[in-house]
């Protein structure tokens, strides 16, 4: 498999992970306050951020890096466990 095909597969997987989280939340299959939602978003956006660096695409890089950071923050923010256990 060549590099271009591997990058296409990786970007497809990244987008799919984000869409699974978003679609699952919108359709009521997944709670956006649960860790699984933010894990899917963080992994998917991190993959897409990596892909956006080669070739460098500033808008795409900013979007995906910020999306990754917000998802990680949502996973690690103080009080997260107490709120999750109360649900």
N, C-alpha and C positions, 0 to 999 in steps of 0.2 A: 504494500500500500504506500502510495506516495504522500508527501507532506500535505499537499493541497487537499487530498481526499480526507486525510486524518483531521485537518482543521475544519473541514465541512461537517464531518461527523461530530466533532467536539462541539461546534457551535450549535448544531441541531440538538444535541443532548442538553446543553446549557439552556437553550430556549425552551425545550420541552419541560425541564424541571421547573422553570419559572411559570410556564403556562399551566402545569399540573397544579401548582400551589394556587395560582390566581383563579383558575377555573374551579378548583375544588372549593375554594372559599366562596366564590360567587354562587355556586350551585348547592352550597350547604353541606358538602361532603367533608370539608376540612375547616377547622376553627383557626382563624388567623392569629389567635392568641396562644396557640400551642406551638411548642418548639419545632415540630415537623414542618410547619408552614415556613418558618424563618430559615430552617436548615435547607430546604429545597431552594428558597430564594437566594440564600448566601452562596450555595454551591453553584447554582445556575448562573448567577450574575458574576461570580468569580471566574468561571470558565469563559464567559463572554467578554469579560474585561481583559483577560489574558489574550484572547483572540484579537481584540481591538487594538492591542499594542503593535501588532505585526500584520499589515502596515498600520502605522499610527493614525488613528482616527479620533481627534480630540473630543468631539461630541459624544461618541460612543464610549470612549474611555471614561469620561467624566460620569456619564449616566451609570455605567456598570460598576465603577469603583464606589460611587456614592451608594448605589443600591446594595452592594455587598456590605459596606460599612454600617448602613442602617439595619440591615438584617442581622448582622453580628451583634450590634448594640442591643437590638430587641431581644436577642437570646441571652445576653449577659447583663442587662440592666438590673440595678438593685430592685428588690421587691418582686422580681419576676416569679420566683418559686412560690411565694406566698399567694400571689394572685392565681397562679395555675392550680394550686392545690385547693383553692376555694371554689373553683369552677366545677 
